[in-house]
Amino acid sequence: MNFQCPTCSITLQAEPEYAGKAVKCPSCSTRIEIPADFGQGHEEEQQVQDEVSSSSSHLPELNLGTSHGAHPAQTNIWVALGLGAGITALIYFVMFMIPDQVNAEGVVTGPWIKQFFINRGWPQYASTFLTGWCIGVLILKWMNIRRQKRAMLIQALPESISVEVNVRNLKEFHDNLLNFPKKLRNTYIVNRMRKSLEFFYVRQNNPEVAQMIASQSEVDANKVAGSYALVKVFLWAIPIMGFIGTVLGIGTAIGGFSDVLNAGGDGGTDALMEGLNPVLGSMGMAFDTTLLALVFSIILAFPASALQGQEEDVVTDVDEYCIDNLLKRLDDGGAGKAQFEGDADLLRAVGEAIAENQKDVMDRFEGVQKDMSSNLDKQTENYEKVAEAVDKQLASIGERAEKFETNLDEGYFAAISDRVNSLTEGIENLNTVLKELNGKQVVVKKKWFGR
């Protein structure tokens, strides 16, 4: 919703839940009182309604600017603060009502639980107060989740009005939601249904309404996660407060060692031991602050996680409710179908363009294939010519080899035959000489250098 700053005339915008509150202008810091009826019958919303009515004169006018309060996931931290203060006061009231236990020497020794909360310094009080504040937030969360679950039982879109939800009976369904009590209007289911009907009133398109419901589901889930940010801060701050108490206790104990050493130097070992006992006792008590803080953190962590899971389940249940009771019954009068047909025509045109392009590619591929085929035929002819030339060369080499073998056989064997004949004649001559000698001695005289 829009409004104008009276000082700097700048146009501002705010949600309907700010109606009746005071805000400061971000430009001139002027304090502006937002009217209590802000968002109801506002001029800008009326212009939107007029534009929609002019485009579709048969549509009934809806009150689109009704304020329904803060988001269902939000809790009032100041109410939680009051609950935390009450819880802290109750805890310490019970502790102070427990009677003390005094020993024979008049020293208070118990009970232990009372001393644990009261006599451990201010960090114990701070941890207890933060725990009470966190418990207050969780109590409000638990009450809100119960209310949200009970709201799921209502029939937000009664079939007594109509089975289908269309532009003609849209005002009746919308008025039915606005007639619920204010606490019931500020629930996930009613809030989602109201926004869906108002969006359908403006767009009149089923697919867009479905997309809007999905987007609103994400917004609700993020709101739920953000609403537990303060609880996470408490779960972080409580252990830190315990560590601070431990550090302070240890520092006090170490500071007391100087008195112990002085007492030991003056009174001997017994005085040293007597002075050391309270120092060690104070160090032991210092760790009690961390112990209490860690116990508080463990106690708070489990319900916080469980409540967040339950609230996320509520958002999921609202999504299912919208699918089963709104989207199935929503009738846009064929606008969604027309859009689908328009998308189908667009897809068909794109498909035809792709097919034409593919045909051109195939024609080019066919031409390339023909060129490759003709080239392959030419290469085959060349290969055949080369094969013929190779065959001729092989035949010529074969003929030469045969001639060479013939010449080799004729010449080689003729030479060998001549040599064998000569050798045979020599052997025969030798046999003749041996027969003539017939045991006679043959003296061979050697001549050396002419002697």
PyMOL commands that set and color helices and strands:
alter all, ss='L'
color gray80, all
select helices_A, chain A and resi 16-18+43-55+77-97+112-118+122-151+170-178+182-185+188-203+206-227+229-255+257-327+335-437
alter helices_A, ss='H'
color red, helices_A
select strands_A, chain A and resi 2-4+11-13+22-24+31-33+101-102+108-110
alter strands_A, ss='S'
color yellow, strands_A
deselect
rebuild
show_as cartoon
